[in-house]
Amino acid sequence: TNKVIGDMIRSSNGKFKCAFSISGVALEQFELYAPEVIDSFRELAKTGSVEFLAETYAHSLSSVYDTDEFELQIKMHADKIESLFGKRPTVFRNAELIYSDEIGEKIFNAGFKTVLIEEAKHVMGWKSPNYIYTHAYLNRLKLLVRNSKLSEDIFLRFSNYSWEDYPLTAEKFIGWIAAAPEKERIFNIWMGYEAFGYQHRPESGIYDFLKAIPYHAMEQQIGFALPSELARQKEVAGSLTAPYTTSWWGHEKDLAPWTGNDLQNEALSKLYEVGVRVRLSKDRPLLHDWLLLQTNDYFRYMSHKEAFGSNYESPYEAFVNYMNILADFLDRVKSQYPTSIEDEELNALLQTITQQEKEIAAREQELNKLKNKLSKISGK
């Protein structure tokens, strides 16, 4: 897929553009087992027609369950993206496009001014996704809204023989965009990477469709833009209010795929209740396993409705397997921080340690400035 995207960028003289959101744990897997994948993303980054978005390091539900963990994972992920691809991300896409007004505020407080969200009916109402909006009460936080119909025409329906618009050609797809009202100028087409070659096999024609997109777009004078480029536009169509959490999964576009039954809620509760204790630890294997256990797919596999991609025969089997692993992990946490120590006491200790680390970092920064001044003086 990356080779096809590279060819699209070159054949369009850099006019075709796209963005990727890749979790930190996925990047780790590539580094360990498929370094050539990292190299292919680096090659795309060099074109200037690709950008990498910020998200949670573990593709987790921390934005919902643990604000401190959410903030930590955002920084970890931004550091990882910068170290691998040379540029720090400026646009945020939460795992599974999970969003609410409250989560938007957390993202803004983490330093981001643009976030990608889902076109959920209870948020959009009669409004079109084809404009830029702002947060309900933070007008400096811009919202880019996924056009769910066009995105899912590719992701869900491309190979569906019974779909009324089958077969989908690039010419037809671009024609729909060209026929939209003139004022609607932004069409955010986002989907899982697995759409290309996995969800839709190569023999389905998905790659031929993809390759033809730039040609037909330019023929209709339709351009491409990176999310960060859209974020620089000053014109907005108003604000969006999202009091309830949304996502891009399921008919209801909510959290039900991960929190819709007792199995899921039991697992999530047991996991996130030890967050304070884990963050106090300096045990690297423990901290790494903590990240891996947060990947949200595990909880979706416990769903009775949305277990797409699961290797388990039933949600209950997924739950039992996860809880067995989690029990071993919790024993390791307990051995370091017994349950006899209250969370409030541990949290106070963690805040003290964090503050001390910030003070040390500030003093080191000041010391480096003084050293630079001294070296300049001695060089004169």
Steps between C-alpha positions, in 0.01 A plus 500: 500500500781744584658435160169583330468820705857596410422446131186715536703783653765484228256468208308805627820702554436510873141618474354183651524521880399282793553455873566196717410429861715214631509407868827471689448129568447437126818692420686285754380186321621636167840587647541151643354280228463705181749791497447533127150633578652783705737571210206521259322751725823703525519512121144630488580760767787632286258589220340778708159372389445285809462581867472292815229574753521488878299245697528288814817289509310178578194570281322501834182618671701713743320816382187354661643325807825665612585862417855480638568192290346669196732800531802276551421286196448806280851620584650153457339466159606846382857421611489171307371662181765772521781251561400280206386755242672822606195715560274540802127455425276805529157345432336251736294194413384305803482121483184399310417872461374499861391853587283713728511861617686385811753295303544791259596720794760242609644495148513880492674505839756257358599768248296412190280743310351258247328166555333249269149384597223274368186615320259386773134596450446610860792745461450618142121519484422668168857628455726379220837337579654687209599810697740586781342543844619592847463344845181581692668756728868506395491695177874452446455122465403418141306187411544313172203270444517167318262465207372161612299421186786551255751336735283193551415477130864397464569329834178300538330485162768490230480120455129466576338357186150574633575870555297716262810698399720196436745507333655814644739670260730792570315704239165435670640573847659830399182585310302487825739750657491727195118501510484621862384858575769753410537625858586151625870493428651252748442125473681303769540141382639287784505124545704215643820415311371142473252617235775455243600140441332346807142624531493514120736254332726620215289305249199717597658787308555714811853599397394594148226712655750668733755572227236666281380743771761778441442503123122535523527750786732729305277463193216643711733765652474337842811522714638320805608642835667378817305542827757755620444704183124499555559610858660823376178607329330777695146448376285282728132410472419519871548279804399142577373378836583142603379441858509122446799302379511409131712263292509377141379147583152355468165645404473715814857638471553470876712301749280188491753293300736519802268562796171342394494200733600389850803304379654809343424726795645250747824475302532876454427569867762251621759636257468872559459487877877432533612790279642709786699205634642406161616854425698503824699200386840516332469137389533526119344161413206579729449842342519355151250224579269767645499673163438178308209404725327830421466442125128540443461206261506260796180653637328512162565128459281456810209671321195301392457723193826663388771229533634555146846345457481289817685167517273379781200273458290708739508825702519289816815322376657840426407617851639191678828515310544871571410471869749215551779718361375803693495300826871418460571866426306619806699260719822663374359845580387387846847362579641852453214700649282295739129577512544600864642830369214734406478644147480855641829450680660361184356779287645764733837326477476488120419872483801578720729290281362658182550850639856417602574363154366821342717711730807291420430531125456879533829532690682285245364721224618811683840340560536422128420862415771620738748252353424628149553859614832409662620317189413804285686732739806274510494477121527878459 
